[in-house]
Each structure stands twice: as structure tokens, then as C-alpha cells.
Amino acid sequence: MGKVSVVPFGPQHPVLPEPIHLDLVLEDEKVIEAVPSIGFVHRGLESLIVKKDYNEMVYVAERTCGICSFGHGMGYVEAVEKIMNVEIPARARYLRTIWMELSRMHSHLLWLGLLADAFGYESLFYHCWRIREQVLDMIEESTGGRVIFSVNKVGGVMKDIDAQMLGRFVEKLGDVEEQICAIRKNFLGDRTVQMRLCGVGVLTKKQAHDLGCAGPFGRASGIATDMRIRGYGAYADLDFEPIIRTDGDSYARCACRIDELLQSIDLIRQAAAKIPAGDLSVPVKGNPDGEYFMRIEQPRGEAVYYVKGSGKPYLNRLRIRTPTFANLAGLCETLKGADYADVPILVLTIDPCISCTER
């Protein structure tokens, strides 16, 4: 048996975009066990229900995380709408879906850039973020914000995307699609990338299922779970299937996210072709009285929003469970037996969002 030591990893590390801490038990250069510690950026957002009424809490929910802010707002308002039996207009459902997919694209492109940076491919890192800027430009043009959109409200949405703007978006996404297909060859066809990702951090389908892994992290192991197939928003009217891989390694996780970028473009095209005319919102009277679990597919996987009200403007409870929290157990499993040098890449392959996790 080699020398056993405990090495702290994080919360600050050149590869990590967010503060996560792991105590790594090493035998020479192999990881025997990984023990995560979280809580470095806990902000207590859920407890603000005592200070903000259920309408104001939309903006708090959005600030759970910058990268996936729209999804947090969408999940929260749809939970409140279910409690209050509010049926939003069809056009609002389609607009939410379009913005959600644009949000997924900018999140995945951000992650791809960080992955390229972890390899030392600085030019590829900048190129991924250059493509992401085009997506952010569309978000900014349609909502006024680049990261925090603030277009969701209980009862619908606050802004519209007219036919002319939507047509420009579809045309621009054609150029974005070509660029994504080009970088896809760099990520999936490059020999150096394959050496760093193929067969590294394998998580079997059974392990992913037993550990409750979510999103591309779970789908890369063959778990065909995607909350969008539940049909919230306008997804029931769109044609798509969950993108899965069966190898369960870091390469499969990368491939899943790249293919989801192309899938998001297709979903936006479908939504743009089918979006109906009509109102953006409906009047909402009264206060939430009841409870509801809303499940949506964030870029990193399934997110759960539990909302409970008792007929007052201020909620009794707001609870958010984020996909990174679900994926931490799977991450620790993939680290077992890994080389110490592969730890930063493996942490990155779950696309960690510690801001979401700690709220």
C-alpha cells in the first residue's frame, strides 16, 4: 500500500468557477475517497419570504444563480400559478420556453469555454465565449438583460418578442449552429481532448440511478430523464427526445452538452414556427393558498421548487433543490480511483453551480 494523505481541494482553484471544497484522500496519486464541504456562499435567500411578498419573491428566485436565473424565476412562478389555478396565455408559455432554451445555450457555452480553459486551450475558450456573446445579445435585445432577465411574473411574462425580432433570432441561430458544429469537432475529435476525457470518471447507469444524478451528468450514463418531457411551458407542443449517451465517462458528458446546444436551437425554431398570437399575461387576484412541487429542467438538470402559501401575500415556505446538489454524490463516486491530476476536470464535468446549491 502506498502513502495515504489527505489533500484539500478548493474552495479556490484556477480551474473552478465557483467555490467548492473537497477533502481528497489519496494513495500516492490515486484518489481513494472524496468528502465534499459546502456552505462558503450561503445567502439565505429562501428565508426572505418573511420580507418579500409572493410577487417580489420572483426577483429573489431569479437571483438564486446568475447563469440559470431565468429557469429559477420560471420554476417559481409556475409553482405559484399551479397553487392559484392560473392558466397563462399560450403565447406566454412559448416565450418562456424560447427564453429558457436561450438560457440553456448560454450556460452550456459558458461551460464548454471553461472546459477548454481547463485543457489550456485558451483560443477555444475565447471562441466558445464569443459564440455565447451572440446568444446573450439575443437575450439582451428581447429582455433588456444579459444575465438576469426579469421577464417572468405570476400570470405570464412582461415582454414580447415580435415576429420581426423572432425571425432575426432564428436566422442568427443558423450561424450559431454552424459555429457550434465547428467547435464540436475540436471537442470530440481532438486526440488530446479524448485522452483527457475518454474512460475518465466512469459512472455506470446503475450508479447514476442509485445516486439520483440529474441532467447531462445522468444522461451521459444512460439515464433518459429530462423534465421537459413533462410538458410544462410549451414543451408539450414541441418534438424532441432526451439526449443520452451510455459510456458514462467525461467524454460522454461533454458530448451530451454539445448535442443539447443543437437541440436547443431546434426547439427554438419549432417554437418560433408555432408561437400563437395573443396576450402576454392574465390578471391575478388573491394570494397563494396551498402547496405545490414544480419540477423543471435547468441546464444542469432537474430543479425542484416547493412553494407553500396560506392565503396571505407572504409565503409560508419556499424550498429549492438544485441539480448540482443532486450531482455531488455522483461526483464523489467518479473521483474514486481517479488520478489526482484529473480531479479538476472531473469536478468540472458535473458543471457545478455552487451558488444555486447553497442559495
C-alpha positions in Angstrom: 0.0 0.0 0.0 1.3 3.4 -0.9 1.4 6.5 1.2 -2.0 7.8 2.2 -2.6 11.5 2.7 -5.5 14.0 2.8 -5.2 16.9 0.4 -7.7 19.9 0.5 -9.0 20.8 -3.0 -10.7 24.3 -3.2 -12.6 26.4 -2.5 -10.3 28.4 -4.7 -8.7 26.7 -7.6 -7.6 28.0 -11.1 -10.0 25.6 -12.9 -13.1 26.1 -10.7 -15.5 28.9 -11.5 -17.2 28.6 -8.1 -16.1 27.7 -4.5 -16.4 24.0 -3.8 -14.2 22.3 -1.2 -13.2 18.6 -1.3 -11.1 16.7 1.1 -9.3 14.2 -1.1 -8.0 11.0 0.5 -5.0 10.0 -1.7 -2.9 6.9 -2.0 0.1 8.2 -3.8 -1.5 9.8 -6.9 -4.9 8.0 -6.8 -8.0 9.3 -5.1 -9.4 6.8 -2.6 -12.3 9.0 -1.3 -13.6 12.5 -1.7 -15.5 14.3 1.0 -17.3 17.5 -0.1 -17.9 20.5 2.1 -20.3 23.2 1.0 -21.5 26.4 2.7 -19.0 29.0 1.6 -21.5 31.3 -0.1 -24.8 30.5 1.7 -27.1 33.6 1.4 -30.3 32.5 3.0 -32.5 33.5 0.0 -35.3 31.1 0.9 -35.8 32.9 4.3 -36.6 36.2 2.5 -40.3 35.0 2.2 -40.8 36.8 5.5 -39.8 40.1 4.0 -40.9 39.8 0.3 -44.4 39.0 -0.8 -45.0 36.3 -3.4 -44.7 38.7 -6.3 -41.5 40.3 -5.1 -40.1 36.8 -4.5 -39.9 36.3 -8.3 -36.9 38.6 -8.3 -35.3 36.8 -5.3 -35.8 33.4 -7.0 -34.0 34.7 -10.2 -31.0 35.7 -8.1 -30.5 32.2 -6.8 -28.0 32.0 -9.7 -26.9 34.3 -12.5 -26.2 31.6 -15.1 -29.6 29.8 -14.7 -31.6 32.8 -13.4 -34.4 32.6 -15.9 -35.1 28.9 -15.0 -35.3 29.8 -11.3 -37.8 32.5 -12.0 -39.8 30.3 -14.3 -39.9 27.4 -11.9 -41.0 29.6 -9.0 -43.8 31.4 -10.9 -45.2 28.2 -12.4 -45.4 26.7 -8.9 -47.3 29.7 -7.6 -49.6 29.6 -10.7 -50.4 26.0 -10.1 -51.4 26.8 -6.5 -53.6 29.7 -7.6 -55.1 27.9 -10.6 -53.8 30.5 -13.0 -53.8 29.5 -16.7 -51.3 31.7 -18.5 -51.8 32.6 -22.2 -50.3 30.3 -24.8 -48.0 33.0 -26.2 -46.5 33.5 -22.7 -45.8 29.7 -22.5 -44.0 29.8 -25.8 -42.0 32.9 -24.8 -40.9 31.3 -21.6 -39.8 28.2 -23.5 -37.8 30.3 -26.0 -36.0 32.2 -23.3 -35.4 29.0 -21.3 -33.6 27.4 -24.3 -31.6 30.6 -24.9 -30.6 30.4 -21.2 -29.6 26.7 -21.6 -27.4 27.6 -24.6 -25.6 30.4 -22.9 -25.0 28.1 -19.8 -23.7 25.2 -21.9 -21.4 27.5 -24.0 -20.0 29.0 -20.8 -19.3 25.5 -19.6 -17.6 24.5 -22.8 -15.4 27.5 -22.6 -14.4 26.6 -19.1 -13.6 23.0 -20.1 -11.4 24.3 -22.9 -9.6 26.6 -20.4 -9.1 23.6 -18.2 -7.2 21.9 -21.0 -5.1 25.0 -21.6 -6.9 25.7 -25.0 -7.2 29.5 -24.5 -8.2 30.2 -28.1 -11.0 27.6 -27.9 -12.1 29.1 -24.6 -12.4 32.6 -26.1 -14.2 31.2 -29.1 -16.8 29.4 -27.1 -17.5 32.6 -25.1 -17.5 34.6 -28.4 -20.4 32.3 -29.6 -22.1 32.7 -26.2 -22.0 36.5 -26.7 -24.2 36.1 -29.7 -26.8 34.3 -27.6 -26.5 36.9 -24.8 -27.1 39.6 -27.5 -30.4 38.0 -28.4 -31.4 37.7 -24.7 -30.5 41.4 -24.2 -32.4 42.6 -27.2 -35.6 40.7 -26.2 -35.5 41.2 -22.4 -33.2 44.1 -21.7 -30.9 42.0 -19.5 -27.9 39.7 -20.3 -27.9 37.5 -17.3 -30.9 38.5 -15.1 -33.8 38.7 -17.5 -36.7 39.7 -15.1 -39.4 39.0 -17.6 -41.3 36.4 -15.6 -44.3 37.3 -13.4 -47.1 35.4 -11.8 -49.7 35.2 -14.6 -47.4 35.4 -17.6 -44.5 37.4 -18.9 -43.7 41.2 -19.0 -42.2 41.5 -22.5 -42.9 40.2 -26.0 -40.7 39.1 -28.9 -42.4 40.4 -32.1 -42.3 38.4 -35.4 -39.5 40.5 -36.9 -37.2 40.1 -33.9 -38.0 36.4 -33.7 -37.2 36.0 -37.4 -33.8 37.6 -36.8 -33.2 35.3 -33.9 -33.9 32.2 -36.0 -31.6 33.5 -38.8 -28.8 34.3 -36.3 -29.2 30.9 -34.7 -28.4 29.3 -38.1 -25.0 31.0 -37.9 -24.6 29.9 -34.3 -25.4 26.4 -35.2 -22.6 26.3 -37.8 -20.1 27.6 -35.3 -21.2 25.0 -32.7 -20.8 22.2 -35.3 -17.3 23.5 -36.0 -16.2 23.5 -32.3 -17.9 20.2 -31.8 -15.1 18.7 -34.0 -12.5 20.3 -31.7 -14.0 19.0 -28.5 -15.0 15.5 -29.7 -12.4 14.8 -32.4 -9.2 16.2 -30.9 -6.8 13.5 -29.7 -5.7 15.4 -26.7 -9.2 16.0 -25.5 -10.0 12.4 -26.0 -7.0 11.3 -23.9 -8.2 13.6 -21.1 -11.9 12.6 -21.2 -12.4 9.1 -22.6 -12.7 6.5 -19.9 -12.1 9.1 -17.1 -14.6 9.3 -14.3 -16.9 6.5 -15.5 -20.3 6.4 -13.8 -22.4 3.4 -14.7 -26.1 3.6 -15.3 -26.9 1.8 -12.1 -24.7 4.1 -10.1 -26.2 7.2 -11.7 -29.7 5.9 -10.9 -28.9 4.9 -7.3 -27.2 8.2 -6.6 -30.0 10.3 -8.2 -27.9 12.0 -10.8 -29.6 14.7 -12.9 -29.2 16.5 -16.2 -26.4 15.8 -18.7 -24.4 14.2 -15.9 -27.0 11.5 -15.5 -28.0 11.3 -19.2 -24.4 10.6 -20.1 -24.7 7.4 -18.1 -27.8 6.3 -20.0 -30.5 7.8 -17.7 -33.2 9.1 -20.1 -34.6 11.6 -17.6 -35.4 15.1 -18.9 -38.1 17.2 -17.1 -39.0 18.9 -20.3 -40.9 15.8 -21.4 -43.4 16.5 -18.6 -44.8 19.2 -20.9 -44.6 22.4 -18.9 -44.2 25.6 -20.8 -44.7 24.9 -24.5 -42.6 21.7 -24.5 -45.7 19.5 -24.9 -46.2 21.1 -28.4 -42.6 20.5 -29.4 -40.9 17.4 -30.9 -37.8 16.2 -29.1 -36.3 13.3 -27.2 -33.8 13.4 -24.3 -30.2 13.2 -25.5 -28.4 10.3 -23.8 -25.0 8.6 -24.0 -24.2 5.2 -22.5 -20.4 5.4 -21.8 -20.8 7.4 -18.6 -17.4 9.0 -18.8 -16.3 12.6 -19.1 -16.3 12.5 -22.8 -19.9 11.4 -22.9 -20.8 14.3 -20.6 -19.1 16.7 -22.9 -20.9 15.2 -26.0 -24.3 15.4 -24.3 -24.0 19.1 -23.6 -22.8 19.9 -27.1 -25.7 17.9 -28.6 -28.1 19.7 -26.3 -26.9 23.0 -27.7 -28.0 21.9 -31.2 -31.2 20.5 -29.7 -32.0 23.9 -28.1 -31.6 25.6 -31.5 -34.1 23.1 -33.0 -36.6 23.7 -30.1 -36.4 27.5 -30.6 -37.0 27.1 -34.3 -40.1 24.9 -33.6 -41.4 27.3 -31.0 -40.9 30.3 -33.4 -42.8 28.5 -36.1 -45.7 27.6 -33.8 -46.0 30.6 -31.4 -49.6 31.9 -31.4 -50.7 35.5 -31.2 -52.4 36.7 -28.0 -52.0 38.3 -24.6 -48.8 38.1 -22.6 -50.4 37.7 -19.2 -53.7 37.4 -17.3 -54.9 39.3 -14.2 -54.1 37.5 -10.9 -56.3 38.1 -7.9 -55.9 36.8 -4.3 -52.9 35.1 -2.6 -51.4 31.6 -2.8 -53.3 29.1 -0.6 -51.9 25.6 -0.9 -48.6 23.9 -1.8 -47.0 22.6 -5.0 -43.9 20.9 -6.2 -42.7 22.2 -9.6 -40.0 20.3 -11.5 -38.2 21.8 -14.4 -35.1 21.0 -16.5 -32.4 23.6 -15.7 -29.2 23.5 -17.9 -27.5 21.3 -15.2 -30.5 19.0 -14.6 -33.8 18.7 -12.7 -34.6 21.5 -10.3 -37.4 21.3 -7.8 -39.4 24.3 -6.4 -41.6 23.8 -3.4 -43.9 26.6 -2.6 -46.4 26.7 0.2 -48.9 29.5 1.0 -51.8 30.1 3.4 -53.8 32.7 1.6 -51.5 35.6 2.6 -49.2 37.8 0.5 -46.2 36.3 2.2 -45.5 32.6 1.6 -45.1 30.1 4.4 -42.3 28.2 2.7 -40.0 28.3 -0.4 -37.7 25.4 -0.9 -35.4 25.0 -3.9 -33.4 21.8 -4.7 -30.9 22.4 -7.4 -29.2 19.9 -9.8 -25.7 20.4 -8.5 -26.9 19.3 -5.1 -28.2 16.1 -6.7 -25.0 15.5 -8.6 -22.5 15.9 -5.7 -22.9 12.3 -4.7 -22.2 11.1 -8.3 -19.2 13.4 -8.4 -17.7 11.8 -5.3 -18.2 8.4 -6.9 -16.5 9.3 -10.1 -13.5 10.6 -8.2 -12.8 7.3 -6.5 -9.9 5.7 -8.3 -9.2 8.8 -10.4 -5.7 10.3 -10.8 -5.2 13.4 -8.8 -4.4 15.3 -12.0 -7.9 14.5 -13.3 -9.8 15.9 -10.3 -10.3 19.4 -11.7 -11.7 18.1 -15.0 -14.0 15.6 -13.2 -15.4 18.4 -10.9 -15.9 20.5 -14.0 -17.8 17.7 -15.8 -20.8 18.0 -13.5 -21.0 21.7 -14.4 -21.0 22.7 -10.7 -23.2 25.7 -9.7 -22.4 26.2 -6.0 -24.3 29.5 -6.0 -27.5 27.5 -6.8 -26.7 24.8 -4.3 -26.2 27.0 -1.3 -28.8 29.7 -2.2 
